[in-house]
């Protein structure tokens, strides 16, 4: 029996607005002090009235436009009724039949994943379980939450993972959400069913997956589980399941829309958007990842792997472009031709994506304590390219720049780190090294090429990495052949 999986997603993202969705409380759900960002409105005290956050509305519209959605010129808020201790009102303000955005799509590997809707709602509070009792932190209650619902266009977990990563990157480029899954700023829910006909099977929901890899693994497990159930000619139960990291487990019976008893919120007016406002929001959309991919390939000719690194780290990409702009000034002065310029750009990319990225770790080039300016990095790269310093010295200087923010040229001059080239000086050092290592000389005469590497290493050590490696090697070989 061949069973075809049908998979759809519901993805929530916390919007990074200054205040909450319906009150003026600070939108800081990560506050370490519990229950400080609360007020009578978000705590649902009697007689209080919600006031919609305009910034949140515009951010959802911006997200919808970037995802090719139709924007509703008049949408509304609804009450979604269900009881949990983390919902102070006993209902959630959400959107049901008239959401802000409809009928969009996102391309993943040339497959058009259709987006049913993107709507705006408020987040719930945070429950903290302690042994046999639970506590509730209401800092997050009422925070603006964007929910994106896809059509059931997925057939496997890998495509889901790619879609999620691409969407997360888009949110960050748009500046609508940090979308940090470790902080629960982005949460994925999977709806999955199996069927042997075109008619869809019974839907099972997997809730609150906290990483795209977890979503992929949960889908792969759930497909296997449902196959086993159907092969035994049993029925799949419509339910909500959780993911333990190894398997899905039943949590509760799945609710239908009717169970939530949606109705328009009588305290909130409809949201009206003019063509002028939609056009204004669209004009604020920055260069998006796929546009950047095309431009980087055309302008810089760098590898797909390096482009992907920059696409995944917008701050690093912006830093690279600033440094490259500084290099162009140096290129003009030196009258460097196109082939050499491409080599110079590749050198810059290599130092940013390997050495600098390694120094940064989880930090960003936008952090206040990051000391290497794009100008100084460009200067360091020009010194390497101009053969003024060796790569070994360059790495040492870069580390010092990271620690103290020093000017590379000044530091190199003060410490005497310029590359030692010139036959006379290098030959003098090489002769000294060879004289002090007769065993290596004997090894070379017996045909052991490793002896040359050893002697070269000794020269680099003697000169603290300042010797020109290529010239030094040639001089060593010439002396040994005499």
Helices and strands as residue ranges (DSSP letters): E 4-14, H 54-66, E 70-71, E 74-75, E 78-81, E 91-94, E 101-108, E 111-122, E 126-130, E 133-137, E 144-150, H 157-174, G 181-183, E 186-195, E 204-209, H 212-231, E 239-243, E 248-253, G 257-260, E 263-264, E 271-272, H 275-283, H 289-300, H 304-311, H 314-334, H 338-350, I 351-356, H 357-360, H 374-385, H 391-404, H 408-415, H 423-435, H 438-445, H 450-462, H 469-481
